[in-house]
Amino acid sequence: MEKVLRLITSESVNIGHPDKTCDTISDRFLDAALKEDPNSQMAVECAIKDNKLFIYGEATTLAKVDYEKIGRDTLKWIGYKNEFIISKEISIQSPDINQAVVKDELCANDQGMVYGYAVNETKEYMPLPITCAHKLMKVYDDFRRGGDIYFADAKSQVTVAYLGKKPVYIDTVLVSVSHDKALEHEEIYETIKKEVIDKVLAEYKDLVNEKTKYIINPSGKFTIWGSFSDSGCVGRKIVVDTYGGVGRVGGGCFSSKNATKVDRSGAYYARYVAKNIVAHGFADEVEIQVAYAIGRAEPVSLNIECFDTNKVSYEEIYDYVNKNFSFRPHDIIVELGLLRPIFSETACYGHFGRDIFPWEKIKN
């Protein structure tokens, strides 16, 4: 085993971060369309700055989606108290793309590769740093909604020390939260440590020791938040959405896109297959790459990497995958049930590692 400690860091951002706000609004557009028309072809995104929300993209759907109402309701639910100026620019899906995708059998909507990853170092089959970072943000969001002095914009960052492939302790926990101007830094530190960090780390108490460091609001103050301190748009947090930088990502974002877009559904399915390979004991760590071509149903390539952790031969692993899974877009949608309005829950706290999603189930 390696003798040198490695430090691996991942971050998460809360729903008030302007990028995550846009992801959430866009996935609510998608769910609203799917409720009325399961065959909706959607890629309606948004961008935000100050009190302005720009809604743009493509939608071919029979659903009557009230984009402005969804946008305003979501902003209010997140915690904004001001009114927003909203503008829209939405067209139908390009007929060139549509004719390539919608055939006798559903085909990929674009070329490109997607990745799926799984590892057995946590019960979620996810890397520990990103799993812990997401839980910090979820606990923070539940906490801040119990009052009005902590706001929706927040970030977490977790550094884990590894010896070889084994996490040995949590090295650093960093949390930054937006807050009322009246709060002093000492009070924020004590409150977030007690109400957020300690509650999450209780699950990982065996990995917390005297070396574990805590950094809370190192900027000193964070009173201007969300779109008034930054700008945001869809798809700028794809590392947060996936594996925290441990597993690779294909480059395409997820939010706003319906399941015919393989950069979303294909990535979900790749995670599904990788998790099943690990859960069934074929390997401790797996990364899968799948490549597609527009207008074709069968993937261009499939590659499985086990990082020398496989317990059986690659031939056996490929045989297991080929006999139990199909990466064709139609088959992915049917097996995972992706024509349902289930996507707004994915927009924050990670698309992977939560059992509420069908691509996280273990297949017998």
C-alpha positions in Angstrom: 0.0 0.0 0.0 1.1 3.6 -0.7 2.7 5.3 2.3 2.0 8.9 1.2 -1.2 10.6 2.1 -3.3 12.1 -0.7 -5.7 15.0 -0.1 -8.8 15.0 -2.3 -11.2 17.9 -2.2 -14.8 18.4 -3.5 -17.3 21.2 -3.2 -21.0 21.6 -3.2 -23.2 24.7 -3.5 -26.6 25.5 -2.1 -29.7 26.4 -4.0 -29.2 30.1 -3.6 -26.0 30.1 -5.5 -27.0 31.7 -8.8 -25.9 28.8 -11.0 -27.9 26.3 -8.9 -30.8 28.7 -8.9 -30.8 28.6 -12.7 -30.5 24.8 -12.7 -33.4 24.5 -10.4 -35.7 26.8 -12.4 -34.8 25.0 -15.6 -35.5 21.6 -14.3 -38.9 22.9 -13.0 -39.7 23.9 -16.5 -38.9 20.4 -17.7 -41.0 18.8 -15.0 -43.9 21.1 -15.8 -43.8 20.0 -19.5 -43.5 16.3 -18.7 -46.5 16.4 -16.4 -48.7 17.3 -19.4 -46.7 15.8 -22.3 -44.3 13.0 -21.5 -42.8 13.3 -25.0 -41.8 16.9 -24.5 -38.5 17.9 -26.1 -37.0 20.4 -23.7 -33.9 22.4 -23.3 -35.1 25.7 -21.8 -32.5 27.3 -19.7 -32.1 30.6 -17.8 -29.5 33.1 -16.7 -29.7 35.5 -13.7 -28.1 38.8 -12.6 -29.3 41.3 -10.0 -33.1 41.5 -10.4 -33.2 40.1 -14.0 -34.0 36.6 -15.2 -33.5 35.7 -18.8 -35.3 32.5 -20.0 -34.1 31.0 -23.3 -33.8 27.8 -25.2 -35.9 25.4 -27.2 -39.1 23.5 -26.4 -41.3 21.3 -28.6 -44.2 20.3 -26.4 -48.0 20.1 -26.2 -47.8 21.3 -22.6 -48.7 24.9 -21.6 -45.8 25.9 -19.5 -46.0 29.2 -17.7 -42.3 30.0 -17.6 -42.7 33.3 -15.9 -44.8 32.0 -13.0 -42.4 29.0 -12.5 -39.5 31.4 -12.5 -41.1 33.8 -10.0 -42.4 31.1 -7.7 -39.0 29.4 -7.6 -37.2 32.6 -6.8 -39.6 33.3 -4.0 -39.3 29.7 -2.7 -35.5 30.0 -2.7 -35.7 33.2 -0.6 -35.7 36.3 -2.8 -38.0 39.0 -1.6 -37.7 41.4 -4.5 -39.5 41.4 -7.8 -37.7 40.2 -10.9 -37.7 41.5 -14.5 -38.2 38.4 -16.7 -37.5 38.2 -20.5 -37.9 35.1 -22.7 -36.5 33.8 -26.0 -37.8 30.3 -26.7 -38.1 28.4 -30.0 -39.0 24.9 -31.1 -36.4 22.2 -31.4 -34.4 22.4 -34.7 -36.1 20.2 -37.3 -32.7 19.0 -38.4 -32.1 17.6 -34.9 -35.6 16.2 -34.6 -35.5 14.2 -37.7 -32.2 12.7 -36.7 -33.5 11.7 -33.2 -37.1 10.7 -33.7 -37.1 7.7 -36.0 -38.6 4.2 -35.8 -36.2 3.8 -32.8 -35.2 6.7 -30.7 -31.6 7.8 -31.5 -29.0 9.9 -29.8 -29.6 13.6 -30.0 -25.9 14.5 -30.4 -22.4 13.2 -30.5 -20.3 13.1 -27.4 -19.2 10.9 -24.5 -20.6 10.5 -21.0 -19.1 9.0 -17.8 -20.4 7.0 -14.9 -18.5 6.3 -11.7 -19.0 4.3 -8.5 -16.8 3.4 -5.6 -17.5 1.4 -2.4 -15.9 3.8 0.1 -19.4 5.1 1.2 -22.8 3.4 1.5 -23.9 5.6 -1.4 -21.2 4.2 -3.7 -19.9 7.7 -4.1 -16.6 9.4 -3.3 -16.6 10.6 0.4 -15.6 14.3 -0.3 -18.5 15.1 -2.6 -21.0 13.0 -0.5 -20.1 14.9 2.7 -20.1 18.3 0.9 -23.6 17.7 -0.4 -24.9 16.6 3.0 -23.5 19.8 4.5 -25.5 21.9 2.1 -28.7 20.0 2.5 -28.5 20.3 6.3 -27.7 24.0 6.0 -30.7 24.6 3.7 -33.0 22.9 6.2 -31.5 24.9 9.0 -31.6 28.3 7.4 -35.3 27.9 6.4 -36.1 27.8 10.1 -35.4 31.5 10.4 -34.7 34.7 8.4 -31.1 35.6 9.4 -29.3 33.0 7.2 -29.8 33.1 3.4 -29.9 30.7 0.6 -26.5 31.3 -1.0 -23.8 29.0 0.5 -20.9 26.7 -0.4 -19.2 23.8 1.3 -15.9 22.1 0.6 -14.5 18.9 2.1 -11.0 17.6 2.0 -10.4 14.0 2.8 -7.0 12.4 3.4 -6.5 9.0 1.7 -3.8 6.3 2.2 -3.8 4.4 -1.1 -7.5 4.2 -2.0 -8.8 4.2 1.6 -10.1 7.4 3.3 -8.3 7.7 6.7 -9.6 11.0 8.0 -11.4 14.2 7.1 -8.8 16.9 6.8 -10.7 20.1 6.3 -14.3 21.2 6.3 -15.0 24.6 4.8 -18.4 26.2 4.8 -19.4 29.7 3.7 -23.0 30.9 4.3 -24.8 34.2 3.5 -26.3 36.0 6.5 -27.9 39.0 8.0 -25.7 42.1 8.5 -26.4 42.0 12.2 -24.6 38.7 12.8 -21.1 38.7 14.1 -18.5 36.2 12.8 -18.1 34.4 16.1 -21.8 33.8 16.3 -21.9 32.5 12.7 -18.9 30.2 13.4 -20.4 28.7 16.5 -23.9 28.3 15.0 -22.8 26.7 11.7 -20.4 24.4 13.5 -23.1 23.2 15.8 -26.2 23.2 13.6 -24.6 22.0 10.3 -21.1 20.6 10.5 -21.4 18.6 13.7 -24.7 17.1 12.6 -23.2 15.9 9.3 -19.9 14.7 10.7 -21.7 12.6 13.3 -22.2 10.1 10.5 -18.4 10.1 9.9 -17.1 10.3 13.5 -14.5 7.6 12.9 -12.9 9.9 10.3 -12.9 13.0 12.5 -9.8 13.5 14.7 -7.5 16.2 16.0 -6.1 16.8 12.5 -9.6 17.8 11.2 -9.8 21.6 10.6 -12.8 23.8 10.3 -13.1 27.0 8.2 -16.3 28.9 8.4 -16.9 32.1 6.4 -13.3 33.0 5.9 -14.3 36.1 3.9 -15.4 37.7 7.2 -18.9 38.6 6.0 -21.3 37.4 3.3 -24.3 39.7 3.4 -24.8 40.3 -0.3 -25.9 37.0 -1.9 -27.2 35.2 -4.9 -27.7 37.2 -8.2 -26.9 40.4 -6.4 -23.3 39.3 -5.7 -22.7 37.1 -8.7 -24.3 36.1 -12.0 -25.5 32.6 -12.9 -26.6 30.3 -15.7 -27.4 26.7 -16.3 -24.8 24.0 -16.4 -21.8 25.7 -14.7 -21.6 23.3 -11.8 -21.2 19.9 -13.6 -18.4 18.8 -11.3 -20.6 19.5 -8.3 -23.5 17.7 -10.0 -21.4 14.5 -10.6 -18.4 13.1 -8.6 -16.7 16.2 -7.2 -13.7 15.9 -9.5 -12.9 12.3 -8.7 -14.7 10.7 -11.7 -14.5 12.3 -15.1 -17.3 14.2 -16.7 -18.2 14.3 -20.4 -18.7 18.1 -20.6 -22.4 18.3 -21.2 -24.7 19.6 -18.4 -27.8 17.9 -17.2 -30.4 20.4 -16.0 -33.1 21.6 -18.4 -32.7 18.6 -20.8 -35.3 15.8 -21.3 -34.2 12.2 -21.5 -33.7 12.1 -25.3 -30.6 14.2 -24.6 -28.0 11.5 -24.0 -25.6 13.8 -22.2 -28.1 13.6 -19.4 -29.8 10.2 -19.7 -26.6 8.5 -20.9 -24.7 9.8 -17.9 -27.4 8.6 -15.6 -27.3 5.2 -17.1 -23.5 5.0 -17.0 -23.7 5.7 -13.2 -26.4 3.1 -12.9 -24.3 0.4 -14.6 -21.1 1.4 -12.7 -22.9 1.3 -9.3 -24.3 -2.1 -10.1 -20.9 -3.4 -11.0 -19.5 -2.3 -7.7 -22.6 -3.3 -5.6 -22.4 -6.8 -7.0 -18.8 -7.1 -6.0 -17.1 -7.2 -9.4 -14.8 -4.3 -8.5 -14.3 -1.7 -5.7 -14.1 1.2 -8.1 -15.5 1.6 -11.7 -15.6 4.3 -14.3 -17.5 3.8 -17.5 -17.2 5.9 -20.7 -19.9 5.7 -23.3 -19.8 7.6 -26.7 -22.7 8.4 -29.0 -23.3 9.7 -32.5 -26.3 11.8 -33.5 -28.9 9.8 -35.3 -27.7 6.4 -34.1 -29.1 4.3 -31.3 -26.2 2.0 -30.6 -23.3 3.7 -28.8 -20.1 4.2 -30.7 -18.0 2.8 -27.8 -18.2 1.5 -24.3 -15.1 1.4 -22.0 -15.0 0.1 -18.5 -12.1 1.0 -16.2 -11.7 -0.7 -12.7 -8.4 0.9 -11.7 -6.9 -2.5 -10.7 -9.7 -3.2 -8.2 -11.6 -5.8 -10.2 -12.2 -9.1 -8.5 -13.1 -10.9 -11.7 -11.8 -10.6 -15.3 -12.8 -7.7 -17.6 -14.3 -10.3 -19.9 -16.7 -11.4 -17.1 -17.5 -7.7 -16.3 -18.3 -6.9 -20.0 -20.4 -10.1 -20.2 -22.4 -9.1 -17.1 -23.0 -5.6 -18.6 -23.9 -6.8 -22.1 -26.4 -9.3 -20.7 -28.1 -7.0 -18.2 -28.0 -3.5 -19.6 -28.6 -1.6 -22.9 -27.2 1.9 -23.6 -29.7 2.6 -26.4 -31.6 5.8 -25.7 -35.1 4.1 -25.9 -34.0 1.3 -23.6 -32.5 3.7 -21.1 -35.7 5.8 -21.0 -37.9 2.7 -20.5 -35.8 1.0 -17.9 -35.3 4.1 -15.7 -38.8 5.6 -16.4 -37.4 9.0 -17.6 -40.6 10.4 -19.1 -41.8 11.3 -15.6 -41.4 14.7 -13.9 -38.7 13.6 -11.5 -35.9 16.0 -12.5 -36.3 19.2 -10.3 -35.1 17.1 -7.3 -31.8 16.5 -9.1 -30.9 20.2 -9.5 -29.2 20.6 -6.1 -27.3 18.3 -3.8 -26.1 16.0 -6.6 -27.5 13.9 -9.4 -25.9 10.8 -8.0 -25.8 9.1 -4.6 -29.4 9.6 -3.5 -31.7 6.6 -3.5 -34.7 8.7 -4.6 -33.6 8.4 -8.2 -34.2 5.3 -10.4 -30.6 5.2 -11.7 -29.4 4.6 -8.1 -31.3 1.3 -7.7 -29.4 -2.0 -7.5 -30.6 -4.4 -10.2 -31.0 -8.1 -9.4 
